[in-house]
Amino acid sequence: MKQFIEAGKIVNTHGVRGEVKIQPWADSPEFLCGFKTLYIDDRPVKILSAKAHKTNVIALLEGVVGVDDAIRLKNKTVSINRDDAALEDGAHFITDLIGLAAVDEDTGRTLGTITDILPLTPNNVYVITGTREILVPAVPEFVKHIDTGAGRVTFRLIEGM
């Protein structure tokens, strides 16, 4: 597993103090607000302040002292250190699930590989690519077991999936 995980993108500046607007790649912007350090171009950057604003994060970063500094960060990807993240029990980073084998709970056969996870409401949807593409809602009724160590996710499918 990768130590540093891409967690969002700086999409714009905000205000005149050098704040940046970050589009988080997480379930909520509050997740990103909980970090003290982000990584940009593999360099640590301390977060001086961060707050959720609609679906984005407005952050003031160390070393960014004005709009000119902030504009240079536009379109940069921000990453987090896996060790700094406190995930809830049973939660996983999407990047850790992409590429895992998808296995049918009833038959034990491999359905394919998880190639994407779509951030839809009310639940994410797993995209399994094998002999055909299967879309499976990320709910306990269908996702029975995730074992990143073994490299597989066990699903219970219903007819028509």
DSSP file (Angstrom, degrees, kcal/mol; ACC not computed):
  #  RESIDUE AA STRUCTURE BP1 BP2  ACC     N-H-->O    O-->H-N    N-H-->O    O-->H-N    TCO  KAPPA ALPHA  PHI   PSI    X-CA   Y-CA   Z-CA
    1    1 A M              0   0    0      0, 0.0     2,-0.2     0, 0.0    95,-0.1   0.000 360.0 360.0 360.0 143.5    0.0    0.0    0.0
    2    2 A K        -     0   0    0      1,-0.1    80,-0.1    93,-0.0     3,-0.0  -0.466 360.0-146.3 -72.1 139.8    1.2    3.5   -0.8
    3    3 A Q  S    S+     0   0    0     -2,-0.2    79,-3.3     1,-0.1     2,-0.5   0.869  87.4  50.0 -72.5 -38.1    2.3    5.6    2.2
    4    4 A F  E    S-A   81   0A   0     77,-0.2     2,-0.5    78,-0.1    77,-0.2  -0.899  74.6-161.5-109.1 131.4    1.0    8.9    0.6
    5    5 A I  E     -A   80   0A   0     75,-2.6    75,-2.3    -2,-0.5     2,-0.2  -0.930  23.8-118.3-117.9 127.4   -2.5    9.0   -0.7
    6    6 A E  E     +A   79   0A   0     -2,-0.5    73,-0.3    73,-0.2    89,-0.1  -0.462  38.1 171.4 -62.1 128.2   -3.8   11.6   -3.1
    7    7 A A  E     -     0   0A   0     71,-3.3    18,-3.2     1,-0.3     2,-0.3   0.427  50.2 -32.7-125.0  -2.3   -6.6   13.4   -1.2
    8    8 A G  E     -AB  78  24A   0     70,-1.2    70,-2.5    16,-0.3     2,-0.4  -0.981  52.7-102.5 167.7-177.2   -7.6   16.3   -3.3
    9    9 A K  E     -AB  77  23A   0     14,-1.8    14,-3.3    -2,-0.3     2,-0.7  -0.999  26.1-122.2-139.0 136.6   -6.8   19.1   -5.7
   10   10 A I  E     + B   0  22A   0     66,-2.9    65,-3.5    -2,-0.4    12,-0.3  -0.706  34.7 175.0 -77.1 115.4   -6.2   22.8   -5.3
   11   11 A V  E     -     0   0A   0     10,-2.6     2,-0.3    -2,-0.7    -1,-0.2   0.622  53.9 -23.0-102.3 -15.6   -8.8   24.2   -7.6
   12   12 A N  E     - B   0  21A   0      9,-1.2     9,-3.1    61,-0.1    -1,-0.2  -0.987  65.0 -87.8-173.7 176.1   -8.4   28.0   -6.9
   13   13 A T  E     - B   0  20A   0     -2,-0.3     2,-0.4     7,-0.3     7,-0.3  -0.532  32.9-149.6 -91.2 168.6   -7.4   30.7   -4.6
   14   14 A H  E   > - B   0  19A   0      5,-2.2     5,-0.8    -2,-0.2     3,-0.3  -0.937  53.4 -28.4-144.6 119.5   -9.7   32.1   -2.0
   15   15 A G  T   5S-     0   0    0     -2,-0.4    -1,-0.1     1,-0.2     3,-0.1  -0.241  85.1 -72.2  73.6-164.0   -9.6   35.7   -0.8
   16   16 A V  T   5S+     0   0    0      1,-0.1    51,-0.6     2,-0.1    -1,-0.2   0.421 112.3  78.3-112.7  -1.8   -6.6   37.9   -0.7
   17   17 A R  T   5S-     0   0    0     -3,-0.3    -1,-0.1    49,-0.2    -2,-0.1   0.503 113.2 -95.7 -87.7  -4.1   -4.6   36.4    2.2
   18   18 A G  T   5 +     0   0    0     -4,-0.3    43,-0.4     1,-0.2    48,-0.2   0.605  69.9 155.0  99.9  12.9   -3.3   33.4    0.2
   19   19 A E  E   < -B   14   0A   0     -5,-0.8    -5,-2.2    41,-0.1     2,-0.3  -0.394  30.0-145.2 -70.0 153.4   -5.9   30.9    1.1
   20   20 A V  E     -BC  13  59A   0     39,-2.8    39,-2.6    -7,-0.3     2,-0.6  -0.900   7.8-131.4-119.9 151.1   -6.5   28.0   -1.3
   21   21 A K  E     -BC  12  58A   0     -9,-3.1   -10,-2.6    -2,-0.3    -9,-1.2  -0.907  25.6-163.7-101.5 122.1   -9.7   26.2   -2.2
   22   22 A I  E     -BC  10  57A   0     35,-3.3    35,-2.4    -2,-0.6   -12,-0.2  -0.913  15.2-147.2-110.9 128.9   -9.2   22.4   -2.2
   23   23 A Q  E     -B    9   0A   0    -14,-3.3   -14,-1.8    -2,-0.5     2,-0.2  -0.848  29.0-142.6 -89.3 108.5  -11.6   20.0   -3.8
   24   24 A P  E     -B    8   0A   0      0, 0.0     2,-0.6     0, 0.0   -16,-0.3  -0.464  12.5-148.0 -78.2 144.9  -11.3   17.0   -1.5
   25   25 A W        +     0   0    0    -18,-3.2     2,-0.3    -2,-0.2   -17,-0.1  -0.555  69.4  92.7-103.7  63.7  -11.4   13.4   -2.8
   26   26 A A  S    S-     0   0    0     -2,-0.6     4,-0.0    67,-0.1    67,-0.0  -0.881  93.9 -93.0-145.6 172.4  -13.1   12.1    0.4
   27   27 A D  S    S+     0   0    0     -2,-0.3     3,-0.0     1,-0.2    -1,-0.0   0.814 109.0   6.3 -62.9 -30.0  -16.6   11.4    1.7
   28   28 A S    >>  -     0   0    0      1,-0.1     3,-1.0    -3,-0.0     4,-0.6  -0.993  68.8-121.3-150.9 153.3  -16.6   14.9    3.2
   29   29 A P  H >> S+     0   0    0      0, 0.0     4,-1.3     0, 0.0     3,-0.5   0.793 107.2  71.2 -65.5 -26.0  -14.5   18.0    3.3
   30   30 A E  H 3> S+     0   0    0      1,-0.2     4,-0.8     2,-0.2    22,-0.0   0.821  87.1  65.5 -59.7 -30.6  -14.3   17.7    7.1
   31   31 A F  H X4 S+     0   0    0     -3,-1.0     3,-1.0     1,-0.2    -1,-0.2   0.934 104.0  43.9 -57.1 -47.2  -12.0   14.7    6.7
   32   32 A L  H X< S+     0   0    0     -4,-0.6     3,-1.4    -3,-0.5    -1,-0.2   0.796 104.0  65.3 -69.9 -28.7   -9.3   16.8    5.1
   33   33 A C  H 3< S+     0   0    0     -4,-1.3    -1,-0.2     1,-0.3    -2,-0.2   0.700  89.9  68.7 -66.4 -18.3   -9.7   19.5    7.7
   34   34 A G  T << S+     0   0    0     -3,-1.0     2,-0.3    -4,-0.8    -1,-0.3   0.475  81.4  94.2 -81.6  -1.6   -8.5   17.1   10.4
   35   35 A F    <   -     0   0    0     -3,-1.4     3,-0.1     1,-0.1    50,-0.0  -0.653  54.8-162.1 -95.4 149.1   -4.9   17.0    9.1
   36   36 A K  S    S+     0   0    0     -2,-0.3    11,-2.9     1,-0.2     2,-0.4   0.657  80.7  35.9 -94.9 -22.3   -2.0   19.2   10.3
   37   37 A T  E     -D   46   0A   0      9,-0.3    44,-0.3    44,-0.1     2,-0.3  -0.997  60.5-173.1-137.4 135.2    0.2   18.5    7.2
   38   38 A L  E     -D   45   0A   0      7,-2.7     7,-3.2    -2,-0.4     2,-0.5  -0.786  22.4-129.6-113.8 165.7   -0.5   18.0    3.5
   39   39 A Y  E     -DE  44  79A   0     40,-2.3    40,-2.4    -2,-0.3     2,-0.4  -0.979  22.6-180.0-122.2 125.1    2.0   17.0    0.9
   40   40 A I  E >  S-DE  43  78A   0      3,-2.4     3,-1.6    -2,-0.5    38,-0.1  -0.992  78.5  -7.8-124.8 125.1    2.3   18.9   -2.4
   41   41 A D  T 3  S-     0   0    0     36,-0.6    -1,-0.2    -2,-0.4    37,-0.1   0.895 130.3 -59.5  53.3  41.3    4.9   17.7   -4.9
   42   42 A D  T 3  S+     0   0    0      1,-0.2    -1,-0.3    -3,-0.1    36,-0.0   0.595 114.6 117.4  65.1  14.1    6.1   15.2   -2.3
   43   43 A R  E <   -D   40   0A   0     -3,-1.6    -3,-2.4     2,-0.0     2,-0.2  -0.920  68.8-116.7-112.2 137.5    6.9   18.1    0.2
   44   44 A P  E     -D   39   0A   0      0, 0.0     2,-0.4     0, 0.0    -5,-0.2  -0.506  30.0-173.2 -71.5 137.7    5.2   18.5    3.5
   45   45 A V  E     -D   38   0A   0     -7,-3.2    -7,-2.7    -2,-0.2     2,-0.2  -0.984  19.9-131.2-132.5 120.3    3.2   21.7    3.9
   46   46 A K  E     -D   37   0A   0     -2,-0.4    16,-2.8    -9,-0.2     2,-0.7  -0.454  15.0-131.1 -72.7 141.6    1.7   22.6    7.3
   47   47 A I  E     -F   61   0A   0    -11,-2.9    14,-0.2    14,-0.2     3,-0.1  -0.840  20.8-176.0 -91.3 118.0   -1.9   23.6    7.4
   48   48 A L  E    S-     0   0A   0     12,-2.8     2,-0.3    -2,-0.7    13,-0.2   0.837  73.3  -8.7 -82.5 -35.4   -2.3   26.8    9.4
   49   49 A S  E     -F   60   0A   0     11,-1.4    11,-2.6     2,-0.0    -1,-0.4  -0.970  63.8-179.7-157.6 150.5   -6.1   26.8    9.2
   50   50 A A  E     +F   59   0A   0     -2,-0.3     2,-0.3     9,-0.2     9,-0.2  -0.977   3.4 173.6-153.2 138.7   -8.7   24.8    7.3
   51   51 A K  E     -F   58   0A   0      7,-2.0     7,-2.9    -2,-0.3     2,-0.3  -0.998  34.7-109.8-146.1 147.5  -12.4   24.9    7.2
   52   52 A A  E     -F   57   0A   0     -2,-0.3     2,-0.4     5,-0.2     5,-0.2  -0.559  30.5-175.5 -73.5 137.5  -15.1   23.2    5.2
   53   53 A H  E >   -F   56   0A   0      3,-2.9     3,-2.4    -2,-0.3     2,-0.3  -0.883  61.6 -55.9-138.0 103.6  -16.9   25.5    2.7
   54   54 A K  T 3  S-     0   0    0     -2,-0.4    -1,-0.0     1,-0.3    -2,-0.0  -0.493 121.4 -21.6  58.3-119.2  -19.7   23.8    0.9
   55   55 A T  T 3  S+     0   0    0     -2,-0.3    -1,-0.3    -3,-0.1     2,-0.2   0.346 130.4  69.8-100.3   7.3  -18.1   20.7   -0.7
   56   56 A N  E <  S- F   0  53A   0     -3,-2.4    -3,-2.9   -33,-0.1     2,-0.4  -0.553  75.5-120.2-115.2 178.9  -14.6   22.2   -0.6
   57   57 A V  E     -CF  22  52A   0    -35,-2.4   -35,-3.3    -5,-0.2     2,-0.6  -0.989  13.2-153.1-121.4 131.4  -11.9   23.0    2.0
   58   58 A I  E     +CF  21  51A   0     -7,-2.9    -7,-2.0    -2,-0.4     2,-0.4  -0.930  28.2 178.5-102.0 120.3  -10.5   26.6    2.4
   59   59 A A  E     -CF  20  50A   0    -39,-2.6   -39,-2.8    -2,-0.6     2,-0.6  -0.949  31.0-150.2-130.6 144.3   -7.0   26.3    3.7
   60   60 A L  E     - F   0  49A   0    -11,-2.6   -12,-2.8    -2,-0.4   -11,-1.4  -0.966  27.8-159.7-107.5 120.8   -4.2   28.6    4.7
   61   61 A L  E >   - F   0  47A   0     -2,-0.6     3,-2.0   -43,-0.4   -14,-0.2  -0.783  24.5 -99.6-107.7 144.5   -0.9   26.8    4.2
   62   62 A E  T 3  S+     0   0    0    -16,-2.8     3,-0.1    -2,-0.3    -1,-0.1  -0.340 109.6  21.7 -58.6 135.1    2.5   27.6    5.6
   63   63 A G  T 3  S+     0   0    0      1,-0.2     2,-0.8   -18,-0.1    -1,-0.3   0.346  94.0 109.0  88.1  -7.0    4.7   29.6    3.2
   64   64 A V    <   +     0   0    0     -3,-2.0    -1,-0.2     1,-0.1    -3,-0.1  -0.880  36.1 162.6-104.1 104.0    1.7   30.8    1.2
   65   65 A V        +     0   0    0     -2,-0.8     2,-0.3    -3,-0.1    -1,-0.1   0.455  55.4   1.3-108.2  -1.4    1.6   34.5    2.0
   66   66 A G  S  > S-     0   0    0    -48,-0.2     4,-2.3     1,-0.1     3,-0.2  -0.975  84.5 -77.9-168.5-179.9   -0.6   36.0   -0.7
   67   67 A V  H  > S+     0   0    0    -51,-0.6     4,-2.8    -2,-0.3     5,-0.2   0.861 121.8  58.3 -60.7 -37.7   -2.6   35.5   -3.8
   68   68 A D  H  > S+     0   0    0      1,-0.2     4,-1.0     2,-0.2    -1,-0.2   0.912 109.4  44.2 -61.4 -42.1    0.5   35.2   -6.0
   69   69 A D  H  4 S+     0   0    0     -3,-0.2     4,-0.5     1,-0.2     3,-0.4   0.919 114.5  50.3 -65.3 -42.8    1.8   32.3   -3.9
   70   70 A A  H >< S+     0   0    0     -4,-2.3     3,-1.4     1,-0.2     4,-0.4   0.883 104.2  56.7 -65.1 -39.4   -1.6   30.7   -3.9
   71   71 A I  H >< S+     0   0    0     -4,-2.8     3,-1.0     1,-0.3    -1,-0.2   0.815  98.7  62.0 -65.4 -28.4   -2.1   30.9   -7.6
   72   72 A R  T 3< S+     0   0    0     -4,-1.0    -1,-0.3    -3,-0.4    -2,-0.2   0.711 101.5  53.6 -68.1 -18.8    1.1   28.9   -8.2
   73   73 A L  T X  S+     0   0    0     -3,-1.4     3,-2.2    -4,-0.5   -63,-0.3   0.546  78.9 125.2 -91.4  -8.4   -0.5   26.0   -6.3
   74   74 A K  T <  S+     0   0    0     -3,-1.0   -63,-0.2    -4,-0.4     3,-0.1  -0.270  78.7  13.4 -57.5 135.8   -3.6   25.9   -8.5
   75   75 A N  T 3  S+     0   0    0    -65,-3.5    -1,-0.3     1,-0.3     2,-0.3   0.468  94.0 136.1  74.7   6.8   -4.2   22.5  -10.1
   76   76 A K    <   -     0   0    0     -3,-2.2   -66,-2.9   -66,-0.2     2,-0.4  -0.605  55.0-124.2 -81.0 144.7   -1.7   20.8   -7.7
   77   77 A T  E     -A    9   0A   0     -2,-0.3   -36,-0.6   -68,-0.2     2,-0.4  -0.715  20.3-148.4 -86.0 137.0   -2.7   17.5   -6.1
   78   78 A V  E     -AE   8  40A   0    -70,-2.5   -71,-3.3    -2,-0.4   -70,-1.2  -0.880  14.5-167.4-106.3 141.0   -2.5   17.3   -2.3
   79   79 A S  E     -AE   6  39A   0    -40,-2.4   -40,-2.3    -2,-0.4     2,-0.3  -0.818   8.6-145.9-122.4 162.8   -1.7   14.1   -0.6
   80   80 A I  E     -A    5   0A   0    -75,-2.3   -75,-2.6    -2,-0.3     2,-0.5  -0.891  25.2-110.4-123.0 157.0   -1.9   12.9    3.0
   81   81 A N  E >>  -A    4   0A   0    -44,-0.3     3,-1.9    -2,-0.3     4,-0.5  -0.780  22.2-137.9 -86.1 126.5    0.3   10.5    4.9
   82   82 A R  G >4 S+     0   0    0    -79,-3.3     3,-1.3    -2,-0.5    -1,-0.1   0.847 102.9  60.2 -51.9 -37.4   -1.6    7.2    5.6
   83   83 A D  G 34 S+     0   0    0    -80,-0.3    -1,-0.3     1,-0.3   -79,-0.1   0.729 100.6  55.1 -67.2 -21.1   -0.2    7.2    9.2
   84   84 A D  G <4 S+     0   0    0     -3,-1.9     2,-0.4   -47,-0.1    -1,-0.3   0.555  89.8  94.3 -86.6  -8.3   -1.9   10.5    9.9
   85   85 A A    <<  -     0   0    0     -3,-1.3     2,-0.8    -4,-0.5   -54,-0.0  -0.721  58.3-159.3 -93.2 129.9   -5.4    9.3    8.9
   86   86 A A        -     0   0    0     -2,-0.4     2,-0.3     0, 0.0    -3,-0.1  -0.870  17.9-170.5-105.9  98.1   -7.7    7.9   11.5
   87   87 A L        -     0   0    0     -2,-0.8     3,-0.1     4,-0.1     2,-0.0  -0.635  24.8-111.9 -88.3 147.1  -10.2    5.7    9.6
   88   88 A E    >   -     0   0    0     -2,-0.3     3,-2.4     1,-0.2    -1,-0.1  -0.352  51.9 -76.9 -67.5 156.4  -13.3    4.3   11.2
   89   89 A D  T 3  S+     0   0    0      1,-0.3    -1,-0.2    -2,-0.0     3,-0.1  -0.322 122.0  16.7 -54.8 132.9  -13.4    0.6   11.7
   90   90 A G  T 3  S+     0   0    0      1,-0.3    -1,-0.3    -3,-0.1     2,-0.2   0.379  97.7 124.5  84.2  -4.8  -14.3   -1.1    8.4
   91   91 A A    <   -     0   0    0     -3,-2.4     2,-0.3     0, 0.0    -1,-0.3  -0.630  37.2-175.0 -89.3 149.5  -13.4    2.0    6.4
   92   92 A H        -     0   0    0     -2,-0.2     2,-0.3    -3,-0.1    -4,-0.1  -0.958  30.7-105.6-138.8 154.5  -10.8    1.8    3.6
   93   93 A F    >>  -     0   0    0     -2,-0.3     3,-1.3     1,-0.1     4,-0.7  -0.662  29.2-130.2 -77.1 138.1   -9.1    4.2    1.2
   94   94 A I  H >> S+     0   0    0     -2,-0.3     4,-1.8     1,-0.3     3,-1.4   0.884 107.7  61.3 -56.0 -40.1  -10.5    3.8   -2.3
   95   95 A T  H 34 S+     0   0    0      1,-0.3    -1,-0.3     2,-0.2   -93,-0.0   0.793 100.6  54.4 -59.8 -27.4   -7.0    3.6   -3.7
   96   96 A D  H <4 S+     0   0    0     -3,-1.3    -1,-0.3     1,-0.2    -2,-0.2   0.695 109.8  47.1 -77.8 -18.8   -6.5    0.4   -1.6
   97   97 A L  H X< S+     0   0    0     -3,-1.4     3,-2.0    -4,-0.7    17,-0.3   0.760  86.3  97.0 -94.1 -28.7   -9.6   -1.2   -3.1
   98   98 A I  T 3< S+     0   0    0     -4,-1.8    17,-0.2     1,-0.3     3,-0.1  -0.439  91.8  22.1 -64.0 129.7   -8.9   -0.5   -6.8
   99   99 A G  T 3  S+     0   0    0     15,-3.4    -1,-0.3     1,-0.3    16,-0.1   0.287  90.9 131.0  96.3  -9.7   -7.3   -3.5   -8.3
  100  100 A L    <   -     0   0    0     -3,-2.0    14,-2.8    14,-0.2    -1,-0.3  -0.431  64.6-103.9 -74.5 152.5   -8.6   -6.1   -5.8
  101  101 A A  E     -Gh 113 152B   0     50,-2.5    52,-2.8    12,-0.2     2,-0.5  -0.522  27.3-140.1 -72.7 141.3  -10.2   -9.3   -7.0
  102  102 A A  E     -Gh 112 153B   0     10,-2.8     9,-3.3    50,-0.2    10,-1.1  -0.929  22.5-167.9-104.6 123.5  -14.0   -9.4   -6.6
  103  103 A V  E     -Gh 110 154B   0     50,-2.9    52,-3.2    -2,-0.5     2,-0.5  -0.914  22.4-123.8-119.4 138.2  -15.2  -12.8   -5.5
  104  104 A D  E  >  - h   0 155B   0      5,-2.7     4,-2.5    -2,-0.4    52,-0.2  -0.682  16.4-149.3 -78.7 123.7  -18.8  -14.2   -5.4
  105  105 A E  T  4 S+     0   0    0     50,-3.4    51,-0.2    -2,-0.5    -1,-0.2   0.871  93.1  46.3 -61.8 -39.3  -19.6  -15.3   -1.9
  106  106 A D  T  4 S+     0   0    0     49,-0.3    -1,-0.2     1,-0.1    50,-0.1   0.884 127.5  22.3 -75.1 -39.3  -22.0  -18.1   -3.0
  107  107 A T  T  4 S-     0   0    0      2,-0.2    -2,-0.2     0, 0.0    -1,-0.1   0.669  88.9-133.9-104.4 -20.0  -19.8  -19.7   -5.7
  108  108 A G     <  +     0   0    0     -4,-2.5     2,-0.1     1,-0.3    -3,-0.1   0.454  59.1 137.7  78.8  -0.6  -16.3  -18.6   -4.8
  109  109 A R        -     0   0    0     -5,-0.1    -5,-2.7     1,-0.1     2,-0.5  -0.474  61.7-108.5 -81.5 152.1  -15.6  -17.7   -8.4
  110  110 A T  E     -G  103   0B   0     -7,-0.2    -7,-0.3     1,-0.2     3,-0.1  -0.667  25.5-168.6 -79.4 125.7  -13.7  -14.6   -9.3
  111  111 A L  E     -     0   0B   0     -9,-3.3    20,-0.5    -2,-0.5    21,-0.3   0.732  52.5 -88.2 -84.7 -25.4  -16.1  -12.0  -10.9
  112  112 A G  E     -G  102   0B   0    -10,-1.1   -10,-2.8    18,-0.2     2,-0.4  -0.990  57.0 -48.3 150.0-152.0  -13.3   -9.7  -12.0
  113  113 A T  E     -GI 101 129B   0     16,-2.4    16,-3.0    -2,-0.3     2,-0.7  -0.929  46.3-112.7-122.2 142.8  -11.4   -6.8  -10.7
  114  114 A I  E     + I   0 128B   0    -14,-2.8   -15,-3.4    -2,-0.4    14,-0.2  -0.664  41.0 169.8 -73.2 115.5  -12.6   -3.7   -8.9
  115  115 A T  E     -     0   0B   0     12,-2.6     2,-0.3    -2,-0.7    -1,-0.2   0.589  58.3  -0.8-106.3 -14.8  -11.7   -1.0  -11.5
  116  116 A D  E     - I   0 127B   0     11,-1.1    11,-2.9   -19,-0.1     2,-0.4  -0.981  50.7-142.3-165.5 159.9  -13.5    2.0  -10.0
  117  117 A I  E     - I   0 126B   0     -2,-0.3     9,-0.2     9,-0.2   -19,-0.0  -0.960  24.3-146.1-131.6 115.5  -15.7    3.2   -7.1
  118  118 A L  E     - I   0 125B   0      7,-3.0     7,-2.0    -2,-0.4     2,-1.9  -0.676  10.1-135.9 -86.5 127.7  -18.3    5.7   -8.2
  119  119 A P        +     0   0    0      0, 0.0     2,-0.2     0, 0.0     5,-0.2  -0.511  48.4 152.1 -83.3  74.9  -19.1    8.4   -5.6
  120  120 A L        -     0   0    0     -2,-1.9    -2,-0.0     3,-0.3     0, 0.0  -0.602  40.7 -79.2-100.7 162.6  -22.9    8.3   -6.0
  121  121 A T  S    S+     0   0    0      1,-0.2     3,-0.0    -2,-0.2     4,-0.0  -0.863 106.4  11.1-105.6 146.3  -25.6    9.1   -3.5
  122  122 A P  S    S+     0   0    0      0, 0.0     2,-0.3     0, 0.0    -1,-0.2  -0.997 137.1   6.8 -83.4  -7.7  -26.8    7.6   -1.3
  123  123 A N  S    S-     0   0    0     16,-0.0    -3,-0.3    -5,-0.0    16,-0.1  -0.955  73.8-107.9-133.7 151.3  -24.0    5.0   -1.6
  124  124 A N        -     0   0    0     -2,-0.3    14,-3.0    14,-0.3     2,-0.4  -0.294  35.2-137.0 -63.4 162.2  -20.8    4.6   -3.5
  125  125 A V  E     -IJ 118 137B   0     -7,-2.0    -7,-3.0    12,-0.3     2,-0.3  -0.993   5.0-136.9-130.1 126.5  -20.9    1.9   -6.3
  126  126 A Y  E     -IJ 117 136B   0     10,-3.2    10,-2.4    -2,-0.4     2,-0.6  -0.629  12.3-148.6 -77.9 135.9  -18.2   -0.6   -7.0
  127  127 A V  E     -IJ 116 135B   0    -11,-2.9   -12,-2.6    -2,-0.3   -11,-1.1  -0.944  14.3-168.7-106.3 116.0  -17.4   -1.2  -10.6
  128  128 A I  E     -IJ 114 134B   0      6,-3.1     6,-2.9    -2,-0.6     2,-0.6  -0.923   2.3-162.6-108.0 123.2  -16.3   -4.7  -11.2
  129  129 A T  E     +IJ 113 133B   0    -16,-3.0   -16,-2.4    -2,-0.5     4,-0.2  -0.927  37.1 113.9-111.9 120.5  -14.7   -5.5  -14.6
  130  130 A G  S    S-     0   0    0      2,-1.6   -18,-0.2    -2,-0.6     3,-0.1  -0.282  91.4 -23.4-144.0-127.5  -14.5   -9.1  -15.7
  131  131 A T  S    S+     0   0    0    -20,-0.5     2,-0.3    -2,-0.1   -19,-0.1   0.764 141.3   4.9 -66.7 -22.3  -16.2  -10.9  -18.6
  132  132 A R  S    S-     0   0    0    -21,-0.3    -2,-1.6    -4,-0.1     2,-0.5  -0.942  91.7 -94.2-148.2 168.1  -18.8   -8.1  -18.2
  133  133 A E  E     -J  129   0B   0     -2,-0.3     2,-0.4    -4,-0.2    -4,-0.2  -0.759  37.4-168.1 -90.5 131.5  -19.1   -5.0  -16.1
  134  134 A I  E     -J  128   0B   0     -6,-2.9    -6,-3.1    -2,-0.5     2,-0.5  -0.970   8.8-154.6-120.4 133.0  -21.0   -5.3  -12.8
  135  135 A L  E     -J  127   0B   0     -2,-0.4    -8,-0.2    26,-0.2    -2,-0.0  -0.936  16.0-178.0-107.7 124.3  -22.1   -2.4  -10.7
  136  136 A V  E     -J  126   0B   0    -10,-2.4   -10,-3.2    -2,-0.5    -2,-0.0  -0.978  26.3-124.2-127.6 122.0  -22.6   -3.2   -7.0
  137  137 A P  E     -J  125   0B   0      0, 0.0     2,-2.1     0, 0.0   -12,-0.3  -0.361  28.1-118.2 -60.9 141.3  -23.8   -0.7   -4.4
  138  138 A A  S    S+     0   0    0    -14,-3.0   -14,-0.3     4,-0.1   -13,-0.1  -0.503  71.0 123.7 -83.4  71.6  -21.4   -0.3   -1.5
  139  139 A V  S >> S-     0   0    0     -2,-2.1     4,-2.8   -16,-0.1     3,-1.8  -0.937  74.4-111.3-130.1 153.1  -23.8   -1.6    1.2
  140  140 A P  T 34 S+     0   0    0      0, 0.0    -1,-0.0     0, 0.0    -2,-0.0   0.755 112.1  67.3 -57.9 -26.1  -23.4   -4.5    3.7
  141  141 A E  T 34 S+     0   0    0      1,-0.2     3,-0.1    14,-0.0    -3,-0.1   0.818 119.1  21.0 -63.6 -28.4  -26.1   -6.5    1.9
  142  142 A F  T <4 S+     0   0    0     -3,-1.8    14,-2.5    -5,-0.2     2,-0.9   0.752 116.0  64.5-110.0 -35.1  -23.8   -6.8   -1.1
  143  143 A V  E  <  +K  155   0B   0     -4,-2.8    12,-0.2    12,-0.2    -1,-0.2  -0.814  59.0 168.1 -95.3 104.1  -20.3   -6.2    0.2
  144  144 A K  E     +     0   0B   0     10,-2.2     2,-0.3    -2,-0.9    11,-0.2   0.848  58.8   1.7 -90.7 -36.4  -19.7   -9.1    2.6
  145  145 A H  E     -K  154   0B   0      9,-1.5     9,-3.2     2,-0.0     2,-0.5  -0.957  51.4-159.2-157.9 133.9  -16.0   -9.0    3.4
  146  146 A I  E     +K  153   0B   0     -2,-0.3     2,-0.4     7,-0.2     7,-0.2  -0.969  13.5 173.9-115.2 122.5  -13.0   -6.8    2.4
  147  147 A D  E  >> +K  152   0B   0      5,-2.7     5,-2.2    -2,-0.5     4,-1.0  -0.808   5.8 174.4-128.8  89.4   -9.5   -8.3    2.9
  148  148 A T  T  45S+     0   0    0     -2,-0.4    -1,-0.1     1,-0.2     5,-0.1   0.834  80.7  59.3 -66.5 -30.6   -6.9   -6.0    1.5
  149  149 A G  T  45S+     0   0    0      1,-0.2    -1,-0.2    -3,-0.1    -2,-0.0   0.892 111.9  38.8 -63.2 -40.0   -4.1   -8.3    2.7
  150  150 A A  T  45S-     0   0    0     -3,-0.2    -1,-0.2     2,-0.2    -2,-0.2   0.562 113.3-122.1 -86.1  -9.8   -5.4  -11.1    0.6
  151  151 A G  T  <5S+     0   0    0     -4,-1.0   -50,-2.5     1,-0.2     2,-0.3   0.854  71.1 103.3  75.3  35.3   -6.3   -8.8   -2.2
  152  152 A R  E   < -hK 101 147B   0     -5,-2.2    -5,-2.7   -52,-0.2     2,-0.4  -0.997  52.8-153.2-151.6 156.1   -9.9   -9.5   -2.5
  153  153 A V  E     -hK 102 146B   0    -52,-2.8   -50,-2.9    -2,-0.3     2,-0.5  -0.996  21.2-141.7-125.4 130.7  -13.4   -8.3   -1.7
  154  154 A T  E     -hK 103 145B   0     -9,-3.2   -10,-2.2    -2,-0.4    -9,-1.5  -0.816  21.5-172.1 -98.1 129.6  -16.3  -10.8   -1.3
  155  155 A F  E     -hK 104 143B   0    -52,-3.2   -50,-3.4    -2,-0.5     2,-0.6  -0.881  21.8-146.5-119.2 148.6  -19.7   -9.8   -2.7
  156  156 A R        -     0   0    0    -14,-2.5     2,-0.2    -2,-0.3   -52,-0.1  -0.972  28.3-163.9-110.4 114.9  -23.1  -11.4   -2.5
  157  157 A L        -     0   0    0     -2,-0.6     2,-0.3   -21,-0.0   -51,-0.1  -0.615   8.6-144.1 -97.4 156.3  -24.9  -10.7   -5.8
  158  158 A I    >   -     0   0    0     -2,-0.2     3,-2.0     1,-0.1   -16,-0.0  -0.784  42.8 -74.5-111.7 163.1  -28.6  -10.9   -6.6
  159  159 A E  T 3  S+     0   0    0     -2,-0.3    -1,-0.1     1,-0.3     0, 0.0  -0.291 119.4  31.3 -57.4 134.9  -30.1  -12.0   -9.8
  160  160 A G  T 3         0   0    0     -3,-0.0    -1,-0.3     0, 0.0    -3,-0.0   0.300 360.0 360.0  99.4  -7.9  -29.7   -9.4  -12.5
  161  161 A M    <         0   0    0     -3,-2.0   -26,-0.2   -27,-0.1    -2,-0.1   0.484 360.0 360.0 -83.4 360.0  -26.4   -7.9  -11.2
